[in-house]
Each structure stands twice: as structure tokens, then as C-alpha cells.
Amino acid sequence: MYKRLLSLGLAAGLLASPALAETDSATSDTVNDADATMSWGPQVEGERFEYTADGETYHGYLARSASDETPRPAVLIVHEWWGLNDYVKHRADQLAALGFVALAVDMYGDGQTADHPDQAGEFSSQVMQNWPGARNRLEAAMARLREHPAVADSGMAAIGYCFGGSVVMNMALAGMPLEAVVSYHGSPAQAVDTPADFSGAVQIHNGAADPMVAQDDLEAMASALAATGAEIEVINYHDATHGFTNPGADAAGEAFGLPLAYDPIADAVSWQSTLLLLDRTLNN
């Protein structure tokens, strides 16, 4: 079923998406500080998570509760075109604090990141132009993650930002074994030549004022996903533009002349909608 709506879900305070810290030291202060006088959830520990595909090594980031020994559902996170940087690691920490095992994958190999749009565009284009290779590295990450003792045998979900949003939409289009897929300001470029059946749920969070996402392309992607049997939810946020979930978007937009801007309301609402979906599809 293809539906278009805006889901607020503002009842639970834990669902709010706080402004994210910009550095690893800030994450340590807010999440891992054993001397903190107040704790809002489980203490989180993060570690490098290596896996191999097609002879290449990839360095992901795994976040999970430091004290909970009960196996928990797993969520893959696919980074923006900048690569596996602090922003996506903080998102993994957020999910881990809420009881998920979160793996921020490395799509470029050796943990490479880009510091200029030209380089980021080159890295991301290489991935999307070789979908079989991209799928191999995603499947390798998922297979290794399933073997982790902290991961429950209850299915997985995948979320992605910008370039990562395009990746996870194509994961659904390819029929990969996921219960839910969430794209935030992702490019609706179709990399999968032959779509396969997908019985999971797909949320697409998009900025209505995003000049980098053509509405016709978005509609085409939603229709293609609906044809696979997926449950589709497309949410357009009024006045939000590209990168609306990332507090660092404004600085990057000014530095490189790109239409990027953080929107705290769209960020919070999209995060809450995501958590409700993850709870419904993974915690059952």
C-alpha cells in the first residue's frame, strides 16, 4: 500500500532527537561518562567492526549497550556521501542507547571519508554504479553482524542518510532480507536493474524544498518499491531542504555553496517516526 502522511508521534520524550554532538569527545562526555550524575538510558560502548567483501576490508562502527546481555534487534546505518564520519557514529550511539545493536557500515573501504563534495561525489558514484559490488559488501556486513552474540535473531532494519538513503532504498528494491528500511533526504536513483519482492516497510523522509531530489524521481522510486509489495510511507517536510537531519549541514552548505540546512523539527519528527517503525517491525 502506498500512502502519504506525516506521523508526529510526540508522546514519548525518549523519542526526541537531540542536537547531535560534533566530536567523539562530546559523545564520550554525554554517553560514556561513568561519573555522570544523571543517566537517560543504557551506557553505550562503540567499537570498530571489520568485515571483508571481494577481497577488500571495511571498517564499520558497532554500538551497543555496555551492560545489557540480552540479545537485541540490529539496525544497519548507511552514511552520507561524506563517508563513515562522526555524525553517523552518533546516530548509531543513539540507537544503541534505546536498546538496538547499531552497525554504521563502511561503504568506501578502509573507513575512508571525503572532505570535499568532488571527492564525496566520486566515492558515492563508484558505489552506485556497481550495485552488485555494493550489495556484496552490505551482505558481508549483515552476515558478520548476525554472528555477533549481542544480536537477536529477530530480523534487521536499515536506515540511511543522503547517499545512504539511496543505498537503503535500493536494498529494499533488491529484496534484501530486512524488516524495515528508512531513507532520510536520500537520492531516489534506482541502481537495481531487476527489482525483487520485498515484504518489509519503507519510510522515505524528504525535504519538500530539496532541490537535489526531483519529485518525479521520488514518485518513480515509491512506485517501484510499492510494486515489490513493500509498505510505503513517503513523508515530505514543508520548507526542509537537503541534509535536514544533520546539525552540521548549514556549515557544509556555506563552505561549499550547496543547498544544505538543518531543520530541527523535521529531524525530530523523522527520528520519532523511525523509532515507532523499528519498534513495530523489530520488537514483536
C-alpha positions as semicolon CSV with decimal commas, in nm:
position;residue;x (nm);y (nm);z (nm)
1;M;0,000;0,000;0,000
2;Y;0,134;0,341;-0,098
3;K;0,038;0,615;0,142
4;R;0,147;0,972;0,205
5;L;0,125;1,112;0,556
6;L;0,300;1,299;0,834
7;S;0,328;1,098;1,157
8;L;0,412;1,304;1,465
9;G;0,430;1,052;1,750
10;L;0,533;1,315;2,004
11;A;0,404;1,139;2,316
12;A;0,723;0,977;2,444
13;G;1,009;1,204;2,545
14;L;1,269;0,935;2,469
15;L;1,176;0,956;2,103
16;A;1,306;1,310;2,072
17;S;1,614;1,363;1,855
18;P;1,858;1,587;2,042
19;A;2,107;1,811;1,868
20;L;2,397;1,579;1,795
21;A;2,749;1,641;1,921
22;E;3,010;1,719;1,660
23;T;3,309;1,527;1,803
24;D;3,390;1,190;1,952
25;S;3,492;1,361;2,278
26;A;3,147;1,511;2,306
27;T;2,997;1,163;2,262
28;S;3,218;1,037;2,543
29;D;3,102;1,316;2,772
30;T;2,733;1,266;2,703
31;V;2,710;0,890;2,663
32;N;3,008;0,711;2,811
33;D;3,097;0,923;3,116
34;A;3,084;0,687;3,413
35;D;3,082;0,983;3,654
36;A;2,767;1,139;3,510
37;T;2,513;1,222;3,776
38;M;2,214;1,151;3,558
39;S;2,158;0,872;3,303
40;W;1,877;0,869;3,048
41;G;1,937;0,513;2,931
42;P;2,189;0,233;2,899
43;Q;2,557;0,319;2,879
44;V;2,680;0,272;2,522
45;E;3,004;0,122;2,401
46;G;3,133;0,152;2,047
47;E;3,394;-0,049;1,864
48;R;3,543;-0,088;1,518
49;F;3,372;-0,366;1,327
50;E;3,568;-0,519;1,041
51;Y;3,434;-0,730;0,757
52;T;3,556;-0,825;0,411
53;A;3,395;-0,841;0,068
54;D;3,554;-0,913;-0,270
55;G;3,898;-0,911;-0,109
56;E;3,857;-0,563;0,043
57;T;3,843;-0,475;0,412
58;Y;3,570;-0,248;0,552
59;H;3,579;-0,073;0,889
60;G;3,232;-0,021;1,031
61;Y;3,133;0,113;1,374
62;L;2,927;-0,106;1,609
63;A;2,736;0,049;1,902
64;R;2,550;-0,144;2,170
65;S;2,457;-0,132;2,537
66;A;2,757;-0,180;2,765
67;S;2,559;-0,360;3,035
68;D;2,263;-0,538;2,872
69;E;2,349;-0,901;2,793
70;T;2,012;-0,974;2,630
71;P;2,040;-1,008;2,250
72;R;1,876;-0,709;2,079
73;P;1,750;-0,632;1,726
74;A;2,006;-0,498;1,481
75;V;1,992;-0,187;1,264
76;L;2,233;-0,105;0,981
77;I;2,309;0,264;0,921
78;V;2,445;0,380;0,585
79;H;2,637;0,706;0,591
80;E;2,607;1,023;0,383
81;W;2,833;1,069;0,082
82;W;3,100;1,204;0,320
83;G;3,165;0,852;0,445
84;L;3,167;0,693;0,790
85;N;3,219;1,008;0,997
86;D;3,127;1,119;1,349
87;Y;2,770;1,213;1,254
88;V;2,665;0,861;1,156
89;K;2,850;0,715;1,456
90;H;2,643;0,940;1,684
91;R;2,328;0,805;1,520
92;A;2,447;0,454;1,599
93;D;2,505;0,559;1,961
94;Q;2,152;0,697;1,980
95;L;2,002;0,369;1,861
96;A;2,222;0,169;2,098
97;A;2,106;0,383;2,391
98;L;1,748;0,288;2,302
99;G;1,816;-0,085;2,303
100;F;1,925;-0,169;1,948
101;V;2,256;-0,303;1,821
102;A;2,355;-0,048;1,557
103;L;2,614;-0,100;1,287
104;A;2,724;0,204;1,087
105;V;2,864;0,040;0,774
106;D;3,163;0,149;0,569
107;M;3,069;0,170;0,201
108;Y;3,401;0,306;0,073
109;G;3,652;0,065;0,229
110;D;3,925;0,120;0,490
111;G;3,697;0,369;0,664
112;Q;3,762;0,634;0,400
113;T;3,591;0,972;0,433
114;A;3,571;1,271;0,200
115;D;3,626;1,634;0,294
116;H;3,514;1,788;-0,037
117;P;3,199;1,735;-0,246
118;D;3,403;1,640;-0,553
119;Q;3,567;1,354;-0,367
120;A;3,241;1,257;-0,198
121;G;3,065;1,251;-0,533
122;E;3,337;1,032;-0,681
123;F;3,321;0,784;-0,391
124;S;2,942;0,762;-0,390
125;S;2,913;0,734;-0,769
126;Q;3,154;0,442;-0,774
127;V;2,930;0,260;-0,528
128;M;2,601;0,329;-0,702
129;Q;2,736;0,245;-1,046
130;N;2,835;-0,101;-0,923
131;W;2,530;-0,223;-0,733
132;P;2,640;-0,591;-0,730
133;G;2,961;-0,486;-0,553
134;A;2,769;-0,263;-0,312
135;R;2,530;-0,547;-0,235
136;N;2,822;-0,782;-0,167
137;R;2,968;-0,551;0,096
138;L;2,628;-0,495;0,257
139;E;2,559;-0,868;0,269
140;A;2,904;-0,925;0,421
141;A;2,830;-0,669;0,694
142;M;2,489;-0,824;0,763
143;A;2,628;-1,179;0,778
144;R;2,900;-1,079;1,022
145;L;2,652;-0,882;1,231
146;R;2,416;-1,180;1,262
147;E;2,703;-1,376;1,419
148;H;2,751;-1,120;1,697
149;P;2,631;-1,254;2,035
150;A;2,457;-0,923;2,114
151;V;2,228;-0,952;1,810
152;A;1,886;-1,116;1,839
153;D;1,750;-1,345;1,571
154;S;1,455;-1,115;1,507
155;G;1,529;-0,961;1,169
156;M;1,715;-0,643;1,079
157;A;1,638;-0,294;0,960
158;A;1,846;-0,043;0,761
159;I;1,843;0,337;0,769
160;G;2,044;0,573;0,552
161;Y;2,118;0,941;0,503
162;C;2,153;1,117;0,163
163;F;2,374;0,874;-0,033
164;G;2,290;0,619;0,236
165;G;1,921;0,681;0,181
166;S;1,966;0,588;-0,183
167;V;2,154;0,275;-0,078
168;V;1,884;0,152;0,163
169;M;1,602;0,221;-0,084
170;N;1,787;0,006;-0,335
171;M;1,837;-0,261;-0,067
172;A;1,460;-0,283;-0,040
173;L;1,420;-0,274;-0,417
174;A;1,664;-0,566;-0,442
175;G;1,459;-0,767;-0,192
176;M;1,732;-0,791;0,070
177;P;1,624;-0,956;0,399
178;L;1,517;-0,655;0,603
179;E;1,205;-0,589;0,809
180;A;1,219;-0,212;0,761
181;V;1,407;0,048;0,558
182;V;1,422;0,423;0,628
183;S;1,568;0,688;0,396
184;Y;1,638;1,045;0,506
185;H;1,687;1,303;0,227
186;G;1,807;1,020;0,003
187;S;1,851;1,033;-0,372
188;P;1,581;0,818;-0,536
189;A;1,823;0,698;-0,805
190;Q;1,744;0,339;-0,898
191;A;2,058;0,123;-0,911
192;V;1,883;-0,216;-0,911
193;D;1,817;-0,350;-1,261
194;T;1,572;-0,622;-1,161
195;P;1,358;-0,545;-0,854
196;A;1,261;-0,837;-0,629
197;D;0,977;-0,895;-0,386
198;F;1,008;-0,707;-0,058
199;S;0,758;-0,761;0,222
200;G;0,902;-0,507;0,467
201;A;0,809;-0,147;0,545
202;V;0,978;0,153;0,380
203;Q;0,974;0,510;0,510
204;I;1,109;0,787;0,286
205;H;1,168;1,119;0,466
206;N;1,222;1,402;0,219
207;G;1,253;1,778;0,229
208;A;0,974;1,936;0,024
209;A;1,211;2,224;-0,061
210;D;1,507;2,000;-0,152
211;P;1,634;2,099;-0,499
212;M;1,860;1,793;-0,508
213;V;1,567;1,549;-0,514
214;A;1,329;1,565;-0,811
215;Q;0,970;1,487;-0,710
216;D;0,917;1,287;-1,029
217;D;1,213;1,067;-0,939
218;L;1,082;1,029;-0,584
219;E;0,740;0,925;-0,713
220;A;0,903;0,676;-0,950
221;M;1,104;0,519;-0,671
222;A;0,799;0,497;-0,443
223;S;0,601;0,332;-0,721
224;A;0,881;0,085;-0,793
225;L;0,901;-0,006;-0,424
226;A;0,524;-0,042;-0,397
227;A;0,534;-0,283;-0,692
228;T;0,764;-0,512;-0,490
229;G;0,493;-0,549;-0,224
230;A;0,653;-0,313;0,025
231;E;0,453;-0,100;0,267
232;I;0,546;0,253;0,156
233;E;0,528;0,578;0,351
234;V;0,657;0,898;0,187
235;I;0,682;1,200;0,417
236;N;0,764;1,543;0,273
237;Y;0,860;1,812;0,526
238;H;0,749;2,166;0,445
239;D;1,041;2,406;0,380
240;A;1,302;2,140;0,468
241;T;1,592;2,108;0,226
242;H;1,879;1,865;0,180
243;G;2,058;1,732;0,488
244;F;1,778;1,837;0,725
245;T;1,870;1,572;0,986
246;N;2,233;1,680;1,025
247;P;2,318;1,971;1,260
248;G;2,638;2,022;1,060
249;A;2,450;2,075;0,733
250;D;2,448;2,456;0,747
251;A;2,824;2,481;0,785
252;A;2,883;2,238;0,498
253;G;2,635;2,425;0,281
254;E;2,808;2,757;0,342
255;A;3,154;2,611;0,289
256;F;3,072;2,452;-0,048
257;G;2,779;2,654;-0,180
258;L;2,534;2,364;-0,150
259;P;2,161;2,380;-0,060
260;L;2,209;2,212;0,278
261;A;2,037;2,315;0,602
262;Y;1,947;2,155;0,932
263;D;1,578;2,155;1,027
264;P;1,533;2,058;1,394
265;I;1,159;1,993;1,363
266;A;1,193;1,771;1,055
267;D;1,483;1,597;1,226
268;A;1,285;1,525;1,542
269;V;0,969;1,413;1,364
270;S;1,152;1,187;1,119
271;W;1,351;1,029;1,404
272;Q;1,037;0,965;1,608
273;S;0,862;0,811;1,307
274;T;1,163;0,588;1,254
275;L;1,169;0,465;1,613
276;L;0,799;0,385;1,602
277;L;0,858;0,184;1,284
278;L;1,155;0,000;1,432
279;D;0,956;-0,084;1,743
280;R;0,669;-0,218;1,533
281;T;0,880;-0,426;1,296
282;L;1,168;-0,548;1,517
283;N;1,030;-0,562;1,872
284;N;0,746;-0,808;1,817
